[in-house]
Amino acid sequence: MLKNILYIAMTATLLVSCRKDNDPIFEDPDKRLIAQLGEYREMLISAENGWNAILFPNGGEGFMYHIQFKPDNGVVMFSDFDENTASTSGGGTWRLKALQRPTLIFDTYSYLHLPADPDGDISGGTTGVGLQSDFEFYFAEVKNDSVKMKGLYNGSTMTLVKATKEESDKIKAGALKTMMEENDNFLKNNENLYISFSDGKKLQFSMAGKTLSLTWVTNTDEVESISSAFAFTLKGITLKEPLVYGNNVIKEFLWDDVQKRYYVMVNNTRYDVLNSPVPIIPVYFRFGPGKEFTNITVNVPTLTGLPPAFMDVYNAAVAGLNALSGRTFNYFIITFTSPTEMTMRLNYRNTAGTVFNADFNYSVTWTGSDVVDFTFVSRNNNANTAGPGIVALTNYLENNQFKIDWASNLTPGSTALLAGFYRLNATNDYFFGVLGK
């Protein structure tokens, strides 16, 4: 009996052993991993025109790479990290390793290491950690001619897509650098950029480093903003995360090389990024009591474009002050000292050239966020002296209601921000000045 039991047990063991040798379910996982590494190696090397890669470090920003993997484990790269890396090829080495899963390692310093450099002056990130980028990636998904990869340590994302010969030739000829230069010129030559969709609302378009933002004012008078890291491409810029505004989903901004501007395509409709003569976000978010700017300086000889209606008031004040023993009107400043108080300071000089400040104090009544009424309260001794001469100006301030808004800076060579006071119900009657703190 015992002999039969032993025989049966040995037979079962032999059957299991045979199954392990022939059934792929029991195939050695190390062998499968090694085979997969070989497949990935062949895939990377066989792309004769190289790969276009988009890297988004965990610490922000985005970067494009054009990578050629060589059979000798060398690598040739271009990158939009800066204009030098975009126009001059860089080298390095690479290898594949089985670290629980197939892993691509760039094992010598290359353009791909720049965002990860702990020196903040090099990476543009925080000293000690850089942009929290990676140079070791595992294969997250391989599909057709694209590969999605994940950083082993910081979780950066990188997508590789096989490049065409045309794309490779263009990058090697400097097209990526050209796109970056076009972007710089666009931002330099166009202030107050915005994009507007079917609802007609203007969304401020702005870039800071490799982050793009759209900002707008809601119907409840609040400022909202959406942002995404981006990388340059030969077509424009591609975003890490789609920007969603209403029913508009934006994944990339395309470059129009004829009109020299960006545009997006949403549901087969083109929307251009345009520029405005004045900032997009209303001035009252930045100008007023307790805000970024609290005053404007109206120095008429330095301003261009003041309308005749206000110039009549100004000229009457200049002449009236001069009639007071030859005093000269220099300029005036309107300062919001609190939500309910405003001081108009007149700067003038006497015939000896001595400069005086005359302060006229007003209470302020607001209608909504941007309409004001001024009511005279008091004035200092210098204002007692100068007041009779500039009555045309003080009456103008006291007897009208004004809407505060941006003003276009038409003075050649000036980049100062201007705010204006526009008389309600009076076309082309307003004044403006340079915003100050």
C-alpha positions in Angstrom: 0.0 0.0 0.0 2.8 2.4 1.0 4.6 1.5 -2.2 1.5 2.5 -4.3 1.2 5.8 -2.5 4.8 6.7 -3.2 4.4 5.8 -6.8 1.4 8.0 -7.2 3.1 11.0 -5.5 6.2 10.6 -7.7 4.0 10.5 -10.8 2.1 13.7 -9.8 5.4 15.4 -9.2 6.7 14.5 -12.7 3.5 15.7 -14.3 3.8 19.1 -12.6 7.4 19.3 -13.6 6.5 18.6 -17.2 3.8 21.2 -17.2 6.2 23.9 -15.8 8.6 23.2 -18.7 6.0 23.5 -21.4 3.2 25.8 -20.2 4.0 29.5 -20.8 2.1 30.4 -17.6 5.1 29.0 -15.7 7.7 30.7 -17.9 10.6 32.3 -16.1 9.6 36.0 -15.5 13.2 37.0 -15.8 13.3 35.5 -19.3 10.1 37.4 -20.3 11.6 40.6 -19.0 14.8 40.1 -20.8 12.9 39.4 -24.0 10.8 42.5 -23.6 14.0 44.6 -23.0 15.2 43.3 -26.3 12.0 44.3 -28.1 12.1 47.8 -26.6 15.7 48.2 -27.6 15.0 47.2 -31.1 12.0 49.6 -31.2 14.0 52.6 -30.0 16.9 51.9 -32.3 14.9 51.1 -35.4 13.2 54.5 -35.5 15.4 55.8 -38.3 14.3 59.4 -37.9 14.4 59.3 -34.1 11.7 60.2 -31.6 10.0 63.4 -30.5 9.6 63.4 -26.8 7.6 65.7 -24.5 8.8 65.8 -20.9 6.8 67.3 -18.1 8.8 67.4 -14.8 6.9 66.9 -11.6 8.2 70.4 -10.5 6.5 72.2 -13.4 7.3 73.5 -16.9 7.6 71.3 -20.0 10.3 70.4 -22.5 10.5 68.9 -26.0 13.3 66.6 -27.0 14.3 65.1 -30.4 16.2 61.9 -29.5 18.1 59.5 -31.7 19.0 56.2 -30.0 22.2 54.7 -31.4 23.0 50.9 -31.4 26.2 51.6 -29.5 24.1 53.1 -26.7 25.0 56.6 -27.6 22.3 59.2 -28.0 21.9 62.4 -30.0 19.5 65.1 -28.7 18.0 68.5 -29.4 15.8 70.2 -26.9 13.8 73.4 -26.3 15.4 73.8 -22.9 17.1 76.9 -24.3 18.1 78.3 -27.7 21.5 76.6 -27.6 20.1 73.1 -27.0 17.5 73.8 -29.6 20.0 74.4 -32.3 23.1 72.4 -31.3 23.0 68.7 -30.9 24.0 67.1 -27.6 25.2 63.6 -26.7 25.0 61.1 -23.9 24.4 57.4 -23.4 21.4 55.3 -22.6 20.7 51.7 -21.6 17.7 49.5 -20.7 17.6 47.7 -17.4 15.2 45.3 -15.7 14.2 47.1 -12.5 11.1 45.1 -11.7 9.8 46.5 -15.0 11.6 47.5 -18.2 13.4 50.8 -17.5 15.1 53.4 -19.8 18.1 55.0 -18.2 20.0 58.0 -19.5 23.1 57.2 -17.6 25.5 60.1 -18.6 24.7 63.8 -18.3 22.7 65.0 -21.3 20.2 67.6 -22.3 17.6 65.5 -20.5 19.4 65.9 -17.2 19.2 69.7 -17.3 15.7 70.1 -15.8 16.8 67.7 -13.0 20.0 69.5 -12.2 20.0 70.4 -8.5 21.6 73.7 -9.3 18.7 76.1 -9.6 20.7 78.4 -11.9 20.9 75.6 -14.4 17.5 73.9 -14.1 15.5 77.0 -13.4 14.0 75.2 -10.4 14.6 75.1 -6.7 18.3 74.7 -5.6 18.8 71.2 -4.3 16.0 69.6 -6.3 15.8 71.3 -9.6 12.5 70.9 -11.4 12.0 67.4 -9.8 12.6 65.8 -13.2 13.8 62.3 -14.0 16.3 60.6 -16.2 15.2 57.1 -15.5 11.8 56.1 -16.9 9.8 52.9 -16.9 7.6 51.9 -19.8 4.0 52.7 -18.8 2.3 52.1 -22.2 3.6 51.1 -25.7 1.1 51.7 -28.5 1.7 51.8 -32.2 4.4 54.5 -32.7 4.2 56.1 -29.3 5.5 55.3 -25.9 4.2 56.7 -22.6 6.8 56.7 -19.8 6.9 57.6 -16.1 9.8 58.9 -14.1 11.1 56.3 -11.7 11.8 58.7 -8.8 9.9 62.0 -9.3 7.0 60.8 -11.4 7.7 63.0 -14.4 5.8 62.1 -17.5 7.4 61.6 -20.9 5.7 60.7 -24.2 7.8 59.5 -27.2 6.4 59.6 -30.7 8.3 58.4 -33.7 9.5 61.4 -35.7 9.1 61.7 -39.5 12.0 62.5 -41.7 10.6 66.0 -42.3 10.3 66.7 -38.6 13.8 65.4 -37.9 15.3 67.4 -40.8 13.5 70.6 -39.6 14.7 70.2 -36.0 18.3 69.6 -37.1 18.1 72.7 -39.3 17.1 74.9 -36.3 13.2 75.0 -36.7 12.8 74.4 -32.9 15.0 77.4 -32.1 13.1 79.4 -34.7 9.8 78.6 -33.0 11.2 79.7 -29.6 12.4 83.0 -31.2 9.0 83.6 -32.8 7.4 83.1 -29.4 9.9 85.6 -27.8 9.2 88.2 -30.5 5.4 87.7 -30.2 5.5 88.4 -26.5 7.9 91.3 -26.9 5.9 93.0 -29.7 2.4 92.4 -28.4 1.2 93.7 -25.0 -2.1 92.8 -23.3 -2.7 89.5 -25.2 -6.1 87.9 -25.0 -8.2 85.2 -26.7 -12.0 85.5 -27.0 -14.4 82.6 -27.7 -18.1 82.6 -28.7 -19.3 84.3 -25.5 -17.3 87.4 -26.4 -15.5 87.6 -23.1 -11.8 88.4 -23.3 -9.4 86.0 -21.6 -6.0 87.4 -20.7 -3.3 85.3 -22.3 0.0 85.2 -20.4 3.2 83.2 -20.2 5.6 82.9 -17.3 8.5 80.6 -18.0 7.0 77.4 -19.4 3.6 78.0 -17.9 0.6 79.4 -19.9 -2.4 81.0 -18.2 -5.8 82.3 -19.2 -7.4 84.8 -16.8 -10.8 86.4 -16.9 -13.5 88.2 -14.9 -16.6 86.2 -14.2 -20.2 87.4 -14.3 -20.0 87.8 -10.5 -17.0 90.1 -10.8 -14.4 87.7 -9.6 -11.1 86.9 -11.3 -10.5 83.3 -12.4 -7.5 81.7 -14.0 -6.5 78.4 -15.5 -2.9 77.4 -16.2 -0.8 74.6 -17.6 2.8 73.8 -18.2 3.8 73.7 -21.8 6.5 72.6 -24.2 7.4 74.0 -27.7 6.7 71.9 -30.8 7.3 72.6 -34.4 3.7 73.6 -34.7 3.5 75.9 -31.6 3.1 74.8 -28.0 1.6 71.7 -26.4 0.0 71.8 -23.0 0.5 69.3 -20.1 -3.2 69.6 -19.1 -6.0 70.8 -21.4 -7.3 74.3 -20.5 -11.1 74.2 -20.2 -13.2 77.3 -20.5 -16.9 76.6 -20.8 -17.3 74.1 -23.7 -13.9 75.0 -25.1 -11.1 72.5 -24.5 -7.6 73.6 -25.5 -4.8 71.1 -25.8 -2.4 73.2 -27.9 -1.8 76.6 -29.3 -0.8 76.6 -33.0 1.5 79.1 -34.6 0.5 81.0 -37.7 3.8 81.9 -39.4 2.1 84.3 -41.8 0.2 86.4 -39.2 2.8 85.8 -36.5 0.4 84.9 -33.8 -1.0 81.9 -31.9 -4.4 80.4 -32.5 -6.5 77.5 -31.3 -8.9 75.2 -33.1 -12.0 74.3 -31.1 -14.8 72.3 -32.8 -13.4 73.3 -36.2 -13.5 77.0 -35.3 -10.4 79.1 -35.2 -9.8 81.6 -32.4 -6.8 83.9 -32.5 -4.6 85.3 -29.7 -4.9 89.0 -30.2 -3.5 92.1 -28.5 -5.2 95.1 -26.8 -4.1 98.7 -26.3 -5.0 98.3 -22.6 -4.8 95.5 -20.1 -7.6 92.9 -20.2 -8.4 92.6 -16.5 -10.4 95.8 -15.4 -8.3 98.5 -13.8 -10.3 98.5 -10.5 -8.7 95.1 -9.6 -5.3 96.9 -9.5 -6.1 100.6 -8.9 -7.8 101.9 -5.8 -7.5 102.1 -2.0 -5.3 99.3 -0.6 -4.5 97.9 -4.1 -1.4 97.6 -6.2 -1.7 101.2 -7.4 -3.2 103.9 -5.3 -2.6 107.1 -7.3 -2.3 108.6 -10.8 -0.1 111.4 -11.8 -1.5 113.8 -14.4 1.5 115.6 -15.9 -0.1 117.0 -19.0 3.0 118.0 -21.0 4.2 114.3 -20.8 0.9 112.7 -21.9 -0.4 112.2 -25.4 -4.0 112.0 -26.4 -5.8 114.0 -23.8 -9.2 115.2 -25.3 -10.1 118.8 -26.0 -12.9 118.8 -23.4 -10.4 118.2 -20.6 -7.7 120.4 -22.1 -10.1 123.3 -21.9 -10.4 122.7 -18.1 -6.7 122.2 -17.7 -5.8 125.3 -19.7 -8.2 127.4 -17.6 -6.6 126.1 -14.4 -3.1 126.9 -15.7 -4.1 130.4 -16.7 -6.0 131.0 -13.4 -3.1 129.9 -11.3 -0.7 132.0 -13.3 -2.9 135.0 -12.7 -2.2 134.6 -9.0 1.2 136.4 -9.0 2.7 134.3 -11.8 2.4 130.8 -10.2 3.1 127.9 -12.5 1.0 124.7 -12.7 3.3 121.6 -12.7 1.1 118.6 -12.3 -1.5 117.1 -10.1 -1.9 113.6 -8.4 -5.0 111.9 -7.4 -4.5 109.5 -4.4 -7.0 107.2 -2.8 -6.0 107.3 0.9 -8.9 105.0 2.0 -12.0 103.5 0.4 -13.9 106.7 1.2 -11.2 109.3 0.9 -9.3 110.9 -1.9 -6.7 113.7 -2.0 -5.9 115.8 -5.1 -2.5 117.3 -4.7 -1.5 120.2 -7.0 2.2 120.6 -7.5 3.1 124.2 -8.4 5.9 126.8 -8.1 6.1 130.5 -7.6 8.1 133.0 -9.5 11.2 132.3 -7.4 11.1 128.6 -8.5 10.0 127.4 -5.0 7.8 124.3 -5.3 4.6 123.9 -3.2 2.1 121.1 -2.7 -1.6 122.1 -2.4 -3.8 119.3 -1.0 -7.5 119.2 -1.7 -9.3 116.5 0.3 -12.5 114.8 -0.9 -14.9 112.1 0.3 -15.5 109.3 -2.2 -18.8 107.6 -3.0 -18.6 104.4 -5.1 -21.2 103.1 -7.4 -20.3 99.5 -8.1 -16.6 98.8 -8.5 -15.5 101.5 -10.9 -17.8 104.7 -10.7 -16.9 107.5 -8.3 -18.2 110.8 -7.0 -16.0 113.3 -5.2 -17.3 115.6 -2.5 -15.0 118.4 -1.2 -14.1 118.1 2.5 -11.1 120.3 3.3 -7.8 121.7 2.0 -4.4 122.8 3.4 -3.0 126.3 3.5 -1.2 126.0 0.2 -4.5 124.9 -1.3 -6.2 128.0 0.2 -3.7 130.1 -1.7 -3.8 128.2 -5.0 -7.5 127.2 -4.9 -9.0 130.3 -6.5 -6.7 129.9 -9.5 -7.6 126.3 -10.3 -11.3 126.5 -9.7 -11.9 125.2 -13.2 -10.2 121.9 -12.2 -11.8 121.5 -8.7 -15.2 122.3 -10.1 -14.7 119.6 -12.7 -13.8 117.0 -10.1 -16.6 118.0 -7.8 -19.5 118.4 -10.2 -19.1 115.2 -12.3 -19.3 111.5 -11.9 -16.5 109.4 -13.3 -15.9 105.8 -14.4 -12.4 104.5 -13.8 -10.9 102.5 -16.6 -7.6 101.9 -18.4 -6.2 104.4 -20.9 -4.1 103.8 -23.9 -0.5 104.9 -23.7 0.1 106.8 -26.9 3.4 108.4 -25.9 6.2 107.1 -28.1 8.7 105.1 -26.1 6.6 105.0 -22.9 5.5 101.7 -21.4 3.9 103.3 -18.3 0.4 102.0 -17.3 -2.2 104.6 -17.5 -5.6 104.9 -15.8 -8.3 107.3 -16.8 -11.3 109.0 -15.2 -14.2 109.1 -17.8 -17.1 111.4 -17.3 -20.4 109.5 -17.3 -22.7 110.3 -20.1 -20.2 112.6 -21.8 -18.4 111.2 -24.8 -14.8 112.2 -25.2 -14.5 113.9 -21.9 -11.9 112.3 -19.7 -8.4 112.6 -18.3 -5.8 110.1 -17.5 -2.4 109.7 -15.8 0.4 107.4 -14.9 -0.4 104.8 -12.2 1.7 104.9 -9.1 2.0 103.5 -5.6 
